[in-house]
Amino acid sequence: MSANYQFKNLSSGLKELIQEEASLERLKLLMQDFKNKEFNKIDLFFQEKPHLLDSFALKAFKIYYKLSQKQEINARDISIGEIKDFIANKISKELAYIHQELKENIDFSSVKNFFKNIDDDLQLDFSNYQQEKINYKLDLLETKIIFDENNYQEKLATVYQEIAELQAQVENQAKIDKETCFRNKCVDCCVYTPPLVTKLEFEYIKTKVDMRELVEKAQKNQLEHQVQFAEKLNLIDLDKQDKKEMNPNNFAHECPFLSESKSCQIHEHRPFACRFYGLSTLDGLTVQACNFYLEQFDKNNRTVLDSRPATRLLAKANRELCQGKQIAGTLSAWLSSDES
């Protein structure tokens, strides 16, 4: 399964980090344009920079703006896929906040079929709303195990076990449902955001899984990518190339390891990128998670796994394995390469 759209434009919540200051700044500027009645600037922003509609607040602003211009609101203004309850509820609250700030004479009756809570949200007090989004701290847990120069695969299994134990601690302390993805029937990560996988991790997976049935699916992804973009998904050297080059066209495609029943066939042996998502931080400041996870965290104190020590460890070991290079790529690239 692949798609003809870019995953960075999707509104599934994958990019919705609550404290994203850049999105808040864009919202602030757009709201000022609205107050100044500079509607041409707003129209130009929507036309030229749709990829920057990367938060619930900005999607809500676009809906608010269209309502103010008496334009019809459709489902794709809310989500390119299924409109899940948490998406509608988040955008509804953002709509109410924007309305209290802009105080335009808006008729919300046409969107009540999308936003069931809009009447209640319009009555909320938003005096500290934006500050509450970014005013929190992270309690960081770190991995301790280190690699030596040999036995990479054995050590990787040990590190995976430590990560699992720390994540169980995160789930317990932060009261996060460990079945979050399955309970919400969400496989967005497995379809829209192919993870970066190092050679070390791929070699480890090869020792655990029969690859023969999966190669065909990866080759199909490669063929579709070549038809659309006239080039293959390639393995890259992270020491010389940005990680975006592993999927430069933002090609949305289903992970070869996702089964027909939409479950992960290598969950026990999945790579770092898949393990860390939802319960970790990449920078010590933000939670690397979608809103299915974020909405479960306490808004002021968040216990998360600091992924940086383990990631640095992986990079060092992968470079040694690749004889001074830092080879990585998508699973489709690995499975359709000579490495499989």
N, C-alpha and C positions, 0 to 999 in steps of 0.2 A: 504494500500500500504506500503510495506517495501522493503528493499534492502539488498543485501549481501555485501555491502561495508561500510566502516567507514566514518562517516560524516567529521571527522577531515582531511581527505585526499581530500575532494572535492575542486574544484577550482571555485566555484560559486561566490567567493568574501566574503564569510561569515567571513573568518579569516583574511581578507586583511586590517589590520590597517596600514595606510600609514607610520607612523613613527616607525614601529616595528624595534627597533634597533637590536634585536637578528637575525632577518632575514638578515638585512644588513651586520651584522658581518659574518654570514655563507656565504653570497655571496662574501664578501671580501676574505675569506679564500679559497673558491673554485676558484676564479679568480687567486689567487696567485698560487694555485696548477696547474692551466692551464698554467700560464706563466712559471712555473718550469717544465712543461711537465710531471707532476706526474699524469698521466692519470689513473693509477691503483687506486690511492686514490679517484679520482672522481668517477670511476666506483663503488667502494666499498660503497661510500656515497649513490649513487642512489639505490644500491641494498639493503643496510641495513637500510637506514633512509628515505624511501619515504615520511613518515609523516612530515618530516621537509622541504619538498617542499611547504612551507606554504605562499608564496608570489608570486606576479607576476614576481618579479625580479628573483627568484630562478627557476621558471618555464621557464622563458626566458633563463636563463643560461643553463638549461638542453637542450633546443632546440638548442641553439648556439653550445653547445658541440657536440650534435648529428650531426649537420651540418658539424662541423669541422672534424668529423670522417666518413663523407659520409654515415651516417645512415638516413633511411627514417623517416620523421616526419609525425605522424598521428594525427587525431583529439583528441585522448585521451591524447596526450602530452600537449594539451592546456586546455581541460576541459573534465571531466568525463561525463558531460551532454551536453546540448545545448551550442554551442559557441556563446555567446551573444556579441554584438558589443563592449561593453565597455571592455570585457575581451580581445578580440583580439587587441583593440587599446592600452590598457595598456601594454600587453606583447610585442607588436610591438615597443613601445617606449623604453621598457627595453632592448629589443634586440639591438636596435640602440645604446643605451648607452654602453652596454657590448662590442659591436663591436668597438666603438671608444676607449674603454679602452684596449682591447686585440689586436686589429689591425690584426686579423687573415685574411687570404685570404679566405673569405667565399662567396659562391654563394647562394644568397637568392631567386633565381628564383623559387625554388621548394616550397617555403612557401608563395608566393604572393597570392595564392588563399585563405590562412588563414588571412594574414596580408596585407590588401589593402593599408595601409599607410606607408609601410616599406620604400619605396624609399624616401618619404618626411621626415620620421623620421631620416633616415641616414644623413640628411643634417642639423639636429638641433645642437645647441650648448649645450653641456652637462657639461660645466665647473663647474657649481654650482648645478648640478642635485640632488645629494644625500643630500646635506645640506638643500636644499629647502624642502625636504620631512619631515624633523623633526624640522624645525625652525618655530614654530608657537606657539601661546598661546591660551588658552581656556578662554572664558568669561562665568563664571558659574552662573546658576540660581538655587536657592534652594527652596525646599518645606518648609512650615512653620507650617502647621497643625500638632498637636500631638494627640496621643491616650490617653484616660484615661483608667481605669481598666474595664470599662463596655462598652456595645454597640459597640463591635468590627465591626460588619457588617455595622452599620450605619456610623461609623467613616471611615471605609474603602471606602465606596462610596464617602464620602466627600474628602478624600485624592485623590482618582481617579479623581475627578472633578478638584482639584487643579493641579494635574499633567497635565491634558488635557489643562488647561488654560496656564500653563507654556510652554507646548510644542507648543501651538499656538503662544506664544511669540517667541520661538526659531525659528519656521517656518517663522515668519514674519521678525525677525531681521537677520537671516542667509539666508533668501530667499530659504527655502527648500520646495519642493513640498510635501504637506501633502498626496498626492495620489501616492507617489513614488512606493510603492510595487505594487499597482493595475495597475498603468500606465505601469510598466515594466513587468506585468504579472508574477511576481516572488513570489513564495511561499516556497522558499528554507528553510527559518527559520521554517516553519510549517511542513517540511518533514524531514529535516536533523538534526536539533538541538532542540530536545524536551526541553522545558523550565522547570526549577525548579519551582515547585508550592508548597507553604506552605499549611498546614492544614487550616489556617485562610482564605486564598484565595479560597481554594476548597469549604469550607463551605459557603462562600459568593456566589460562582458560583451556588451552589446547590439551593440557594434561588431564583435564577433568570432564571434557565434553566431546562427543563425537561430532566433528565439524562437517561431515560429508553432506548431511541433509540441509545444512544452513548455507552452504556455499551458493547453491542455486538461488536462494532468496537474495543474497548479497549481490550476485551478478545481475539479477533483475533490477535491483536498485541502481546499480552502476549503469545499466543500459538506459533506464529512464533518465538518469542524470545526463548521460551523453546526448540523448535525443533533445533534451531541453536546453543544454548549455554547451554542447559540442566539446566537452572535456570530461575526464574521469574525476572521481573523488580520489585524491592521492594521499599517500603517506607523506608526512612532512618531518623536517628536522626543526624542532622547536628552538634550537640555538640560533637558527638562521631565519626562521619564518614565524610570523605571528600565528597563534593557534587558530585564528579565524580562517587561515588558508586551508585548513583541513576540510572545510565546508564553505568555500568562498561565496557560493550563490545562495546560502541559507536554504539549501534543499531539504524540504521536510519529507522524511521517509521513515517507514517503520523499521525499528530495530530488528535485525535478522533473528534475534533470540526471543522475540515476542511470539508466543504461541497463538494458535487460532482462537483459543479461549481467552486471549489477552492476559496471559500470565507470563512471568519471566522464566525462561527455561534454564537460566544460569544464576538464579537469585543468590544461591549460596556462594557462588564464585564470581559475582559481578564486580566490575572495576571500581576504582576509588570514586570517580565522578558520580556514579549511581549510588554508592554507599553514603556519601556525604550529604546528598541533597535532602533538605527538609529539617535536618537537625544540626547543622554546622555553620561555621562562618569562614569566609575566605580572607577577610581583612581585619577581624577583631572588632568590627563596628556594626556590620549588618548580618542578618540571618539569611543564609542561602536557602530560600524556601519559597514555595507557592503559598497562596492564601489558605489552602486546606490545612497547612501546618501553622502558618502565622496566626490564624484566628484562634488557635489553641493556646498560644503562649500568653503568659501574663504580660500586660502591656508595658510594665515598668522594669521587670527583672526577667531575663531570659537565660536559662542554662542551656548552653550549646557546646558542641564539640569543636574545638579549634582544629581545623583541618591542615593548618600550615606546617606543623612539624612532620606529619606523615607525608604530606605532599613534597616537601623538600627531600625527605628520605627516599621517596619513590623516584624523584628526579635524579638523585645521585646514583641510585642503583641502576636505573634505566640507562644512564649515560655510560656507566661502566660496562653494562651488557652490550651496548651498541658501539663499544670501542670509541668513546669520545663524542658520539652524536647523541641527539635526543629525539629518537624516532617515535612518532605517535600518529594517530589517525582515527577515523571513525571505524566502527566494527565492520561496516560494509566494505570499506577500503581494505581492511586487513583480510577479510574473508575472500575477497576477490583478487588478492595479491598472491605472489609466489610464496608468501610466508604461511599461507594456510595449508 
